[in-house]
Amino acid sequence: MPSMTTSKVSRWDGHGREHIVHVSRSGLQRQLSCGTCGWRRSAQFLPWLKAQEHLAEAHQATVDPTA
């Protein structure tokens, strides 16, 4: 049984609110889930890019807090 690991992609919107997409990994498959709207998606390749795209399109959250 593969172990589960999680990470997150977070961005801020223009109002200073933080939006987070959690990326859970089990083997090769990754599950994305948005903490703001409940959006979920499976992704095998480039899950962090897909998470960033969701945050930008659905929440207009494009400011990287680490930058």
Secondary structure, 3 states (H helix, E strand, C coil): CCCEEEEEEEEECCCCCEEEEEEEEECCEEEEEECCCCCEEEECCCHHHHHHHHHHHHHCCCECCCC
